[in-house]
Amino acid sequence: MSFMQAQSVDNDFMKYWMRLSVVEKQTLLHVAKHYVELKDDTGPISVEQYNAEIDQAMKRMDAGQETSHKDVVEMTKGWLHGK
């Protein structure tokens, strides 16, 4: 992205930013901070860490703490029709 493009995006962002309430700004700022932290923290992980995360997710699924894709699809079907 060129400097001019970045400046244009910044200007557009500020137009919308100025129209938000303080609570909305705080919420979006939290999201932006979290995004940057995740972006900074991402990188290759070890096979051991990958397998450990999968094992933890499987345990949560077995305990009913996760929602399957199939269940989410079923839950959202009604949203499109106001149900």
N, CA, C and O atoms as a GROMACS GRO file, in nm:
protein
  332
    1MET      N    1   0.085  -0.117   0.000
    1MET     CA    2   0.000   0.000   0.000
    1MET      C    3   0.090   0.123   0.000
    1MET      O    4   0.184   0.133   0.078
    2SER      N    5   0.060   0.214  -0.086
    2SER     CA    6   0.140   0.336  -0.096
    2SER      C    7   0.105   0.432   0.018
    2SER      O    8   0.004   0.415   0.086
    3PHE      N    9   0.189   0.530   0.035
    3PHE     CA   10   0.166   0.631   0.137
    3PHE      C   11   0.034   0.702   0.113
    3PHE      O   12  -0.041   0.727   0.207
    4MET      N   13   0.005   0.734  -0.012
    4MET     CA   14  -0.120   0.804  -0.045
    4MET      C   15  -0.242   0.718  -0.015
    4MET      O   16  -0.344   0.768   0.034
    5GLN      N   17  -0.232   0.590  -0.045
    5GLN     CA   18  -0.343   0.500  -0.016
    5GLN      C   19  -0.364   0.489   0.135
    5GLN      O   20  -0.477   0.492   0.182
    6ALA      N   21  -0.254   0.476   0.209
    6ALA     CA   22  -0.263   0.467   0.354
    6ALA      C   23  -0.324   0.593   0.414
    6ALA      O   24  -0.406   0.586   0.506
    7GLN      N   25  -0.286   0.706   0.362
    7GLN     CA   26  -0.340   0.834   0.409
    7GLN      C   27  -0.490   0.842   0.381
    7GLN      O   28  -0.566   0.892   0.463
    8SER      N   29  -0.532   0.793   0.265
    8SER     CA   30  -0.674   0.792   0.229
    8SER      C   31  -0.753   0.702   0.324
    8SER      O   32  -0.862   0.738   0.368
    9VAL      N   33  -0.697   0.585   0.355
    9VAL     CA   34  -0.763   0.492   0.448
    9VAL      C   35  -0.773   0.557   0.586
    9VAL      O   36  -0.877   0.548   0.651
   10ASP      N   37  -0.666   0.621   0.631
   10ASP     CA   38  -0.668   0.688   0.761
   10ASP      C   39  -0.775   0.797   0.765
   10ASP      O   40  -0.846   0.810   0.865
   11ASN      N   41  -0.787   0.874   0.658
   11ASN     CA   42  -0.889   0.979   0.652
   11ASN      C   43  -1.030   0.920   0.657
   11ASN      O   44  -1.116   0.970   0.730
   12ASP      N   45  -1.053   0.814   0.581
   12ASP     CA   46  -1.184   0.748   0.583
   12ASP      C   47  -1.213   0.693   0.722
   12ASP      O   48  -1.325   0.706   0.772
   13PHE      N   49  -1.112   0.632   0.782
   13PHE     CA   50  -1.131   0.576   0.917
   13PHE      C   51  -1.174   0.685   1.014
   13PHE      O   52  -1.267   0.666   1.092
   14MET      N   53  -1.107   0.799   1.010
   14MET     CA   54  -1.137   0.907   1.104
   14MET      C   55  -1.278   0.963   1.084
   14MET      O   56  -1.342   1.005   1.180
   15LYS      N   57  -1.328   0.964   0.960
   15LYS     CA   58  -1.464   1.010   0.936
   15LYS      C   59  -1.565   0.926   1.013
   15LYS      O   60  -1.659   0.978   1.072
   16TYR      N   61  -1.543   0.794   1.012
   16TYR     CA   62  -1.633   0.704   1.085
   16TYR      C   63  -1.605   0.706   1.234
   16TYR      O   64  -1.698   0.700   1.315
   17TRP      N   65  -1.478   0.713   1.270
   17TRP     CA   66  -1.438   0.712   1.412
   17TRP      C   67  -1.506   0.826   1.487
   17TRP      O   68  -1.553   0.809   1.600
   18MET      N   69  -1.511   0.943   1.425
   18MET     CA   70  -1.567   1.061   1.489
   18MET      C   71  -1.718   1.046   1.515
   18MET      O   72  -1.773   1.118   1.599
   19ARG      N   73  -1.783   0.957   1.446
   19ARG     CA   74  -1.928   0.938   1.461
   19ARG      C   75  -1.964   0.836   1.568
   19ARG      O   76  -2.082   0.816   1.596
   20LEU      N   77  -1.864   0.772   1.629
   20LEU     CA   78  -1.889   0.669   1.729
   20LEU      C   79  -1.898   0.728   1.869
   20LEU      O   80  -1.841   0.832   1.898
   21SER      N   81  -1.972   0.657   1.954
   21SER     CA   82  -1.978   0.696   2.095
   21SER      C   83  -1.850   0.652   2.165
   21SER      O   84  -1.770   0.577   2.108
   22VAL      N   85  -1.831   0.699   2.286
   22VAL     CA   86  -1.712   0.662   2.363
   22VAL      C   87  -1.709   0.510   2.385
   22VAL      O   88  -1.603   0.448   2.372
   23VAL      N   89  -1.821   0.452   2.416
   23VAL     CA   90  -1.828   0.307   2.439
   23VAL      C   91  -1.793   0.232   2.312
   23VAL      O   92  -1.719   0.134   2.316
   24GLU      N   93  -1.845   0.276   2.199
   24GLU     CA   94  -1.813   0.212   2.071
   24GLU      C   95  -1.665   0.225   2.038
   24GLU      O   96  -1.603   0.130   1.989
   25LYS      N   97  -1.608   0.341   2.066
   25LYS     CA   98  -1.465   0.361   2.043
   25LYS      C   99  -1.382   0.269   2.132
   25LYS      O  100  -1.284   0.210   2.086
   26GLN      N  101  -1.421   0.257   2.260
   26GLN     CA  102  -1.348   0.169   2.351
   26GLN      C  103  -1.354   0.024   2.303
   26GLN      O  104  -1.255  -0.048   2.310
   27THR      N  105  -1.469  -0.017   2.255
   27THR     CA  106  -1.486  -0.153   2.206
   27THR      C  107  -1.398  -0.178   2.084
   27THR      O  108  -1.327  -0.279   2.078
   28LEU      N  109  -1.402  -0.088   1.988
   28LEU     CA  110  -1.320  -0.105   1.868
   28LEU      C  111  -1.171  -0.095   1.898
   28LEU      O  112  -1.090  -0.163   1.836
   29LEU      N  113  -1.135  -0.009   1.993
   29LEU     CA  114  -0.994   0.000   2.032
   29LEU      C  115  -0.947  -0.131   2.093
   29LEU      O  116  -0.836  -0.177   2.066
   30HIS      N  117  -1.033  -0.191   2.175
   30HIS     CA  118  -1.000  -0.322   2.234
   30HIS      C  119  -0.980  -0.426   2.124
   30HIS      O  120  -0.885  -0.504   2.129
   31VAL      N  121  -1.067  -0.427   2.026
   31VAL     CA  122  -1.056  -0.522   1.914
   31VAL      C  123  -0.925  -0.497   1.838
   31VAL      O  124  -0.854  -0.592   1.805
   32ALA      N  125  -0.894  -0.372   1.810
   32ALA     CA  126  -0.772  -0.340   1.735
   32ALA      C  127  -0.648  -0.383   1.814
   32ALA      O  128  -0.555  -0.440   1.757
   33LYS      N  129  -0.646  -0.356   1.944
   33LYS     CA  130  -0.531  -0.396   2.026
   33LYS      C  131  -0.516  -0.548   2.026
   33LYS      O  132  -0.405  -0.600   2.011
   34HIS      N  133  -0.628  -0.618   2.041
   34HIS     CA  134  -0.625  -0.764   2.042
   34HIS      C  135  -0.576  -0.817   1.908
   34HIS      O  136  -0.496  -0.911   1.904
   35TYR      N  137  -0.621  -0.758   1.800
   35TYR     CA  138  -0.579  -0.800   1.666
   35TYR      C  139  -0.428  -0.784   1.650
   35TYR      O  140  -0.360  -0.874   1.601
   36VAL      N  141  -0.376  -0.669   1.691
   36VAL     CA  142  -0.233  -0.644   1.676
   36VAL      C  143  -0.153  -0.741   1.763
   36VAL      O  144  -0.050  -0.792   1.720
   37GLU      N  145  -0.200  -0.765   1.886
   37GLU     CA  146  -0.131  -0.860   1.973
   37GLU      C  147  -0.128  -0.999   1.911
   37GLU      O  148  -0.025  -1.066   1.914
   38LEU      N  149  -0.241  -1.043   1.855
   38LEU     CA  150  -0.246  -1.174   1.790
   38LEU      C  151  -0.153  -1.177   1.669
   38LEU      O  152  -0.082  -1.275   1.646
   39LYS      N  153  -0.154  -1.070   1.593
   39LYS     CA  154  -0.069  -1.063   1.474
   39LYS      C  155   0.078  -1.070   1.514
   39LYS      O  156   0.158  -1.137   1.448
   40ASP      N  157   0.114  -1.002   1.622
   40ASP     CA  158   0.252  -1.002   1.670
   40ASP      C  159   0.292  -1.137   1.727
   40ASP      O  160   0.409  -1.176   1.719
   41ASP      N  161   0.196  -1.209   1.786
   41ASP     CA  162   0.225  -1.336   1.852
   41ASP      C  163   0.224  -1.454   1.757
   41ASP      O  164   0.271  -1.562   1.793
   42THR      N  165   0.172  -1.437   1.639
   42THR     CA  166   0.160  -1.550   1.549
   42THR      C  167   0.295  -1.585   1.490
   42THR      O  168   0.379  -1.499   1.463
   43GLY      N  169   0.312  -1.710   1.472
   43GLY     CA  170   0.435  -1.761   1.415
   43GLY      C  171   0.427  -1.912   1.418
   43GLY      O  172   0.329  -1.969   1.467
   44PRO      N  173   0.527  -1.975   1.368
   44PRO     CA  174   0.525  -2.121   1.368
   44PRO      C  175   0.519  -2.176   1.510
   44PRO      O  176   0.584  -2.124   1.601
   45ILE      N  177   0.440  -2.280   1.527
   45ILE     CA  178   0.436  -2.348   1.656
   45ILE      C  179   0.492  -2.488   1.637
   45ILE      O  180   0.498  -2.540   1.525
   46SER      N  181   0.532  -2.546   1.747
   46SER     CA  182   0.590  -2.680   1.739
   46SER      C  183   0.481  -2.784   1.715
   46SER      O  184   0.363  -2.758   1.740
   47VAL      N  185   0.522  -2.898   1.667
   47VAL     CA  186   0.428  -3.009   1.648
   47VAL      C  187   0.367  -3.048   1.782
   47VAL      O  188   0.249  -3.083   1.789
   48GLU      N  189   0.447  -3.043   1.887
   48GLU     CA  190   0.397  -3.077   2.020
   48GLU      C  191   0.287  -2.981   2.065
   48GLU      O  192   0.185  -3.023   2.118
   49GLN      N  193   0.308  -2.851   2.042
   49GLN     CA  194   0.207  -2.752   2.080
   49GLN      C  195   0.081  -2.771   1.996
   49GLN      O  196  -0.030  -2.764   2.049
   50TYR      N  197   0.098  -2.794   1.868
   50TYR     CA  198  -0.015  -2.817   1.778
   50TYR      C  199  -0.098  -2.936   1.827
   50TYR      O  200  -0.220  -2.927   1.837
   51ASN      N  201  -0.031  -3.047   1.856
   51ASN     CA  202  -0.100  -3.167   1.902
   51ASN      C  203  -0.167  -3.144   2.037
   51ASN      O  204  -0.278  -3.193   2.060
   52ALA      N  205  -0.102  -3.069   2.126
   52ALA     CA  206  -0.161  -3.039   2.257
   52ALA      C  207  -0.288  -2.956   2.240
   52ALA      O  208  -0.387  -2.980   2.310
   53GLU      N  209  -0.288  -2.858   2.149
   53GLU     CA  210  -0.406  -2.776   2.125
   53GLU      C  211  -0.520  -2.859   2.068
   53GLU      O  212  -0.636  -2.839   2.104
   54ILE      N  213  -0.488  -2.952   1.981
   54ILE     CA  214  -0.591  -3.041   1.926
   54ILE      C  215  -0.648  -3.130   2.037
   54ILE      O  216  -0.769  -3.148   2.045
   55ASP      N  217  -0.561  -3.185   2.121
   55ASP     CA  218  -0.607  -3.268   2.232
   55ASP      C  219  -0.700  -3.190   2.326
   55ASP      O  220  -0.802  -3.242   2.370
   56GLN      N  221  -0.664  -3.066   2.355
   56GLN     CA  222  -0.748  -2.982   2.442
   56GLN      C  223  -0.883  -2.955   2.377
   56GLN      O  224  -0.986  -2.960   2.444
   57ALA      N  225  -0.882  -2.927   2.248
   57ALA     CA  226  -1.007  -2.902   2.177
   57ALA      C  227  -1.095  -3.027   2.174
   57ALA      O  228  -1.217  -3.018   2.191
   58MET      N  229  -1.034  -3.141   2.154
   58MET     CA  230  -1.110  -3.266   2.153
   58MET      C  231  -1.174  -3.293   2.289
   58MET      O  232  -1.288  -3.339   2.296
   59LYS      N  233  -1.101  -3.264   2.396
   59LYS     CA  234  -1.156  -3.282   2.531
   59LYS      C  235  -1.274  -3.189   2.554
   59LYS      O  236  -1.374  -3.229   2.614
   60ARG      N  237  -1.263  -3.063   2.507
   60ARG     CA  238  -1.375  -2.969   2.521
   60ARG      C  239  -1.495  -3.017   2.441
   60ARG      O  240  -1.608  -3.005   2.486
   61MET      N  241  -1.470  -3.071   2.322
   61MET     CA  242  -1.580  -3.124   2.240
   61MET      C  243  -1.647  -3.242   2.309
   61MET      O  244  -1.769  -3.250   2.314
   62ASP      N  245  -1.566  -3.334   2.362
   62ASP     CA  246  -1.621  -3.451   2.430
   62ASP      C  247  -1.702  -3.410   2.553
   62ASP      O  248  -1.799  -3.477   2.590
   63ALA      N  249  -1.663  -3.300   2.617
   63ALA     CA  250  -1.733  -3.252   2.736
   63ALA      C  251  -1.854  -3.166   2.700
   63ALA      O  252  -1.924  -3.117   2.788
   64GLY      N  253  -1.878  -3.147   2.570
   64GLY     CA  254  -1.992  -3.067   2.526
   64GLY      C  255  -1.970  -2.918   2.539
   64GLY      O  256  -2.067  -2.841   2.541
   65GLN      N  257  -1.846  -2.875   2.548
   65GLN     CA  258  -1.816  -2.732   2.565
   65GLN      C  259  -1.795  -2.660   2.433
   65GLN      O  260  -1.776  -2.538   2.432
   66GLU      N  261  -1.798  -2.731   2.324
   66GLU     CA  262  -1.781  -2.672   2.192
   66GLU      C  263  -1.907  -2.696   2.110
   66GLU      O  264  -1.981  -2.791   2.137
   67THR      N  265  -1.930  -2.613   2.012
   67THR     CA  266  -2.044  -2.628   1.923
   67THR      C  267  -1.993  -2.671   1.786
   67THR      O  268  -1.903  -2.609   1.731
   68SER      N  269  -2.051  -2.776   1.734
   68SER     CA  270  -2.006  -2.826   1.604
   68SER      C  271  -2.052  -2.733   1.491
   68SER      O  272  -2.146  -2.655   1.509
   69HIS      N  273  -1.987  -2.743   1.379
   69HIS     CA  274  -2.025  -2.664   1.261
   69HIS      C  275  -2.170  -2.696   1.223
   69HIS      O  276  -2.247  -2.607   1.189
   70LYS      N  277  -2.205  -2.824   1.228
   70LYS     CA  278  -2.341  -2.866   1.193
   70LYS      C  279  -2.444  -2.797   1.284
   70LYS      O  280  -2.547  -2.750   1.237
   71ASP      N  281  -2.414  -2.792   1.415
   71ASP     CA  282  -2.506  -2.728   1.509
   71ASP      C  283  -2.517  -2.577   1.483
   71ASP      O  284  -2.626  -2.520   1.493
   72VAL      N  285  -2.405  -2.514   1.451
   72VAL     CA  286  -2.407  -2.370   1.422
   72VAL      C  287  -2.491  -2.343   1.298
   72VAL      O  288  -2.569  -2.248   1.296
   73VAL      N  289  -2.476  -2.425   1.196
   73VAL     CA  290  -2.556  -2.408   1.074
   73VAL      C  291  -2.704  -2.419   1.108
   73VAL      O  292  -2.784  -2.338   1.061
   74GLU      N  293  -2.742  -2.517   1.189
   74GLU     CA  294  -2.882  -2.533   1.228
   74GLU      C  295  -2.932  -2.413   1.307
   74GLU      O  296  -3.043  -2.366   1.285
   75MET      N  297  -2.850  -2.364   1.400
   75MET     CA  298  -2.889  -2.249   1.482
   75MET      C  299  -2.912  -2.125   1.398
   75MET      O  300  -3.002  -2.047   1.426
   76THR      N  301  -2.831  -2.105   1.295
   76THR     CA  302  -2.838  -1.981   1.218
   76THR      C  303  -2.942  -1.984   1.108
   76THR      O  304  -2.975  -1.879   1.052
   77LYS      N  305  -2.994  -2.100   1.075
   77LYS     CA  306  -3.097  -2.106   0.969
   77LYS      C  307  -3.215  -2.015   1.001
   77LYS      O  308  -3.267  -1.947   0.912
   78GLY      N  309  -3.256  -2.012   1.126
   78GLY     CA  310  -3.369  -1.931   1.164
   78GLY      C  311  -3.341  -1.782   1.162
   78GLY      O  312  -3.433  -1.702   1.150
   79TRP      N  313  -3.216  -1.743   1.173
   79TRP     CA  314  -3.180  -1.603   1.174
   79TRP      C  315  -3.217  -1.532   1.047
   79TRP      O  316  -3.256  -1.415   1.049
   80LEU      N  317  -3.206  -1.602   0.936
   80LEU     CA  318  -3.237  -1.540   0.808
   80LEU      C  319  -3.385  -1.515   0.790
   80LEU      O  320  -3.426  -1.430   0.710
   81HIS      N  321  -3.465  -1.586   0.864
   81HIS     CA  322  -3.610  -1.574   0.850
   81HIS      C  323  -3.675  -1.513   0.975
   81HIS      O  324  -3.797  -1.519   0.992
   82GLY      N  325  -3.592  -1.453   1.061
   82GLY     CA  326  -3.644  -1.383   1.179
   82GLY      C  327  -3.700  -1.474   1.286
   82GLY      O  328  -3.788  -1.433   1.362
   83LYS      N  329  -3.652  -1.598   1.293
   83LYS     CA  330  -3.703  -1.692   1.393
   83LYS      C  331  -3.612  -1.696   1.513
   83LYS      O  332  -3.639  -1.770   1.607
   0.00000   0.00000   0.00000
